[in-house]
Amino acid sequence: MSKTIKVLFLGDLVGRPGREAVEKFLKEEVSKTGFAKSESDSAESLCTVESLENTGFKSFDTEYDFVVANVENASHGFGLTKKNHDELKSYGIDCMTSGNHIWDKKDIYTYIDESDVLIRPFNYHKTARGVGYRIFQNKIIVINLLGKTFMQPVVCPFQALYDIMTSLYSKSGLDDKIVIVDFHAEATAEKICFANFAYSLGVSAVFGTHTHVQTADERLISDGFKLSEDFKCFPGVENPGAAPSSKVFSDFVSKKSMAYITDVGFCGTHNSIIGMEYESSLKRLVTSIPERFDVAVSSVRQINAVCVEFDFESGFALGINRINLNYKKNEDETQ
């Protein structure tokens, strides 16, 4: 039996409650098959680990070979400070992805180029600081991209992924690589279409982030859509002046199967508006007047994540587990 690699991907961490919940989860201070019992009915109802049948997972394994977390909301709900960056790294997080809030804390500009684990969306302008993907141990490639539907204008994520994969393919090949994409996007249709596109390029997993609401559509994609010869959108990066042609995809080989979920969800305060305080959220929605959002703090904390097992030799996904857990603290903490 070939060796496998288990990757844990944690949904958007929101403020101190999110950081605290992740720390406890990674340090195994709570059970992976259900957090500590809560007096709250809502807390108990979500103490589950759901697995996709017939994909290789017989039971949930708590040993992770590689841990990724989306951290764009980790500091007071917006952005990431250097202090919190170092704190999260000390928990055993191997790679930190982000999104449209990555620039919200100004000290990001003082350390993003020095961090060896943090990535920002690749499809920002080419002058943006930091990097949009990283290669770990010459085996695991993590790519971060922003969607463009209902989002701020960025380079097309489909073209950006094609350019990255073309470059990686030409440099070292992709047959033995585990390629993971954090697609930080709003629209579910865009995420699903992007996932099938990524599958055609040989990606191993696409994890949707940004909406903070975990979807129940975790699955393995093993038979993606085929493009007709009339599909002409991508001129390629080797000869950008050439006429677009569907033949630019001919060099890519899809993995045997690719793991996918539309949105991983978030880690933080369970009794909240996607991690934020209720009153300020309600006021902004009712009045349409900009209102400062504050991170919600209550006793029930949640962990949303996925665990995926990959074949070591060829990088395809063997199975995916969706994790939806919570626990109740003895007392509240300030954010």
N, C-alpha and C positions, 0 to 999 in steps of 0.2 A: 504494500500500500504506500502510495506516494505521500510525502510530507505535506502538511497543510499549514496555513497561516490564518490565525483568527484576528480579525480587526474589529475594534469597538469604535463606533462613531457616535459621539454625543451631540444631541441637538443644541440649538443656541442657548448658551449660558446667559442668564439674565441676573445681573447684579450679584450682591453677596449671597443671597439665598441660593442662586445657581452654583456659585463657586463652592459654597459649603456642602451642598447636596452631592456634587461631583467628587469632592474630597472624600466624603464618607463612603460613597459608592466604590471608589477606586481603592480605598484602604480597607475595604470589606468590613466596615463597621456596621453594615446592615446586610441582611440576607439578600442574595441576588434573585431568589425565587419569591420574594415578597418582603417589603419593608416591615419594620416593627408594627404591631397592631396599633390601630388608632381608635380613639373614641369617636372619631368622626365617621359617619357612614360613607361620606364621599371619599374619604381617604381609603377606607377598606375596599371600596368597589373597584379601585384602579390598581390594586396590588397584583399585577399579572405580568407574566412573560409569555408572549404569544409567539409561536413558531409556525413556520410554513411547512406543511406536511410534505413528505417524500422529497426533500431537498438535501438530505444528509444530516440534519440535526435530529438526534434522538432525545437529547436532553440538553439543558443549558449549561455550558461550561464557563466557569468564572475566570479561566486563564486567558489573558489577551496577549498576543504577540506585538500588537501595535495599536496605539490609542490616538484617535483624532477627535478634536472638539472645535465646534464653531464658537468663536469668542468675541464676535463683534459687539455684543451687548453685555460683556462681562463686568465692565466698570460703571456702576451706577446706571446701568441700562443702556448706555450709549458709548461705544468705543472701548478701548483697552489701554490702561495705563501701564507703564513699565513695571510698577510694583505688582500689579495683578498678573502681568505676563510672567514674571519670575515665579510668583506664587503658584500659578497653574502648572508651569513647567515642573516645579518640584513635586507635584502630585503624580507625575509619571505620564503626562500627556506628551506624546512624541511629535505631534504636528497640530498647529492651530490654524484653522481656516477663518474666514471673515466674510464681510459683505459690504453693503452700502454705508454702514456706520463706522467703518474702520478708521476714518479720519477724524472722528468726533472729539477725541482727546488729543490735545495739541502735542503732548510729549511723544506721540507716535513717531513724529518726524525725527526725534533724537535717537531712536533705537531700532526702528524697523529694518534698517540696512544691516544692523549688527546681529539681529535675531537669527538663529539657525533653525527655528521651528515654525515661525509665523509666515503665512502667505496672505496676500491681498488678492482681490479679483484680478485676473490676468487682463481682462478686457477694458481696464481703464486706459487712458492715454499712455502712450509709450514712455512719456516723461515721468510718470508716477514713480515714487520711491517704492522700494521693496521688490518682491518677486511674486509672480502669479502661479508658480508651481515649484515643487521641490522633488528631488529624487533621494530616497532614503535607502542606504545600504545597496545601492545599485539594483534594487528590486521593486520597491514600492514607489510609485509616482502619484503624488497628490496634486490635483489641479483645482483651482478656485475660479469660478466664473459667475458673473451677474446676468440675470435675465434682462430683457428689454421691454417686455409688456407690462405696462403700469409702473415702470421703474424709470429712474433718471437716465438720460441718453448715455449709452456706452457703445463701444465697438460690438458688432453683432456677435453673440456668444457662439453661434453655430460656425461662423467663419473663424473665430478665434480658436475654438477647439480643433477645427480642421488644420489650422496653421500649426498649432502645438503638436498634434499627433504626426503631421507630416515631417516636422523637424525632428521629433524624437525617433520616428521610424528610419529616417535617413542617417541618423547618427549612430544608433546602436540596435535598432530593431525593437519590436514590441512583443514578440512571441512568448518570452519568458517573464514579462513584466506584469505586475499587478497595478493597474491604472485606476485610480479612484478620483471621481469628480464631485466636488461640492458645488451644486448648482443653486445659487442663492437667487430665487426668483419668486414672483408673486402668482402668476397665472398657472393653474394646473395643466391646462392644455399645452402651454409652452414647455412645461417640465416633461410631460409625457412624450411629446414630439422630440424634444431634445434627447431624452433617454434612448429612443429608438435610433436616432441619428448617431449618438455616442456608441451604441452597440455595433453599428455598421463600421465604425472606425477601430474596433478592437478594445474598447474600454471595458474594465472589469466590474465597475460599480458606479452608479450615479445616485447620490443622496441629495434630495431636495431639502433646502432650508429656507428660512425667512418668515414664513407665515406663523410659526410657533404653535401650529395645531397639527398634532400627529395624525397622519392618514393611515388607513388600514389596508393599504394596497401593496404591501411588501411582496415582492415576487422575483422570480428569475426569468429574464428574457432570453430565450434561446432560439427564437425564430422571428427575426425582425422583418420590417417591410423592405421590399425591393424597389429600386428606382428604375424608371424607364430610361431609354436612351435619349428621350427628349428633355430630361431634367438637366438644365444647364445653368447652374448658379455659382459654381466654385471654379475659379480660374487656377487655383493652386498657388503655392508660394514659390515654387522653383521657377515658374515662368508667368508672373502675374499679368503680363501683357497679352497672354494668349487668350483665345476665345474660350469661354466656359464650356465644359463638357462633363458628362456623367462619368467618363472614363477615368477621371482623377481619383475615383474611389477604388480602382481596380487593384491597387497595391495593398490595400488593407484587408486583413483577415479577422472576422469577428471571433470573439472568444466562444467557447462551447456554450457558456451561459454567463449572463451579466446580472448582478444584483441591482434591484431598484426599489425606491420608495419615494412617493411624491413629496412628502415632508416628514422629517424625522421628529419634529416637535421642539420642545424646549425644556431646559432644566432650570427650576426656580420655584417660586411660590405657586402652589396649586390653586389656591383660592384667589384668583387674580384675573385681570384682563390681559391675557398672553404675557403674564409676568409683571404687569403694571398695576398701579393702584386704581381702584374702581371709580372713586369720585371724580378725579381729574379726567379719566377716560370718558365718563358719562358727560361731563360738562363740555368737553371738546366736541363730542358727537352731537349733542343737542344744540349747541350754540354756533358751531363751525368756527369759533374763535380759537386761535392757537392757545394752547394751555400746556404748561410744563407737566410732563409725565414723570411720576415718581415710581420707583420700584416698589412693588407690593411686598409687605412683610407680614406673614402669619405663620402659624405653627405647622401647617401641612406643606411639605416640600415634595417636588416631583422630579423624576428622572425620565427623560425620553431619549431613547438611543436605538441603535441597531447593532447587532453583532453579525458579522459575515465571515464565513470560512472560505478560503481560497485555496485552490490547488497550487502548490509551490512551483511546480515545474512549468506550467503553462499559464497560470494567473487567472483562470476562470473561476467563477463563483460556484461553490458547492451548495451553499444554503444561506438563508438569512433569517435571523430572529429579530422581531420587533420588541423592544423593551419599553414598558410603561409601568413604572413603579412610583410609589410615594411613601412617605413616612411622616410621623408626627413628632415634632420636637417637644421637649418638656416646657420650654418657654420661648417666646419670641426674641429675636435679636434685631438690633437696628441694622439698617442696610449699610 
